[in-house]
Amino acid sequence: MRLRHVGLTLATTLLAGLVLGACGSDGSGPNGPVPDLTGTWTMENLNIVGNNVPGATGTFVFTADSIDIALDVPGQGSFGGAGTYTLTAKKISVNTDAPLIGQATGSYTLVASDAVADTLYANLIAQGQQVSVAVSRP
């Protein structure tokens, strides 16, 4: 149950980061540019408290002000949730009303590429546990 809760929180946090990037009217934040995360991102990797979760899949859909997450975690089931997020040049915060996702905050790194998929790495604290996720978009 705890793995599921953390997985959903991580997904929400990642999505929140992507959505916040799309929110800035001029693309800048207090500490530099804020990336545009608008679009559908596919989960590439999920780690909960330093442990890889093999076979976990998911999508994060960011809009200018919201995030929608769908996850499938082997042995835990499928989870989904929606909410809002905020993004600065270095930090991401997510707030959802989904009971298994809740709130999460942390840092992120976006590796943008014109030749291959963009990749977003997020390191979060969700439900008191460290969660890391990597997602990509074409």
Rosetta blueprint (number, residue, H / E / L):
1 M L
2 R H
3 L H
4 R H
5 H H
6 V H
7 G H
8 L H
9 T H
10 L H
11 A H
12 T H
13 T H
14 L H
15 L H
16 A H
17 G H
18 L H
19 V H
20 L H
21 G H
22 A H
23 C H
24 G L
25 S L
26 D L
27 G L
28 S E
29 G E
30 P L
31 N L
32 G E
33 P E
34 V L
35 P L
36 D L
37 L L
38 T L
39 G E
40 T E
41 W E
42 T E
43 M E
44 E E
45 N E
46 L E
47 N E
48 I E
49 V L
50 G L
51 N E
52 N E
53 V L
54 P L
55 G L
56 A L
57 T E
58 G E
59 T E
60 F E
61 V E
62 F E
63 T L
64 A L
65 D L
66 S L
67 I E
68 D E
69 I E
70 A E
71 L E
72 D E
73 V E
74 P L
75 G L
76 Q L
77 G E
78 S E
79 F E
80 G E
81 G E
82 A E
83 G E
84 T E
85 Y E
86 T E
87 L E
88 T L
89 A L
90 K L
91 K E
92 I E
93 S E
94 V E
95 N E
96 T E
97 D L
98 A L
99 P L
100 L L
101 I L
102 G L
103 Q E
104 A E
105 T E
106 G E
107 S E
108 Y E
109 T E
110 L E
111 V E
112 A L
113 S L
114 D L
115 A L
116 V L
117 A L
118 D E
119 T E
120 L E
121 Y E
122 A E
123 N E
124 L E
125 I E
126 A E
127 Q L
128 G L
129 Q E
130 Q E
131 V E
132 S E
133 V E
134 A E
135 V E
136 S E
137 R E
138 P L
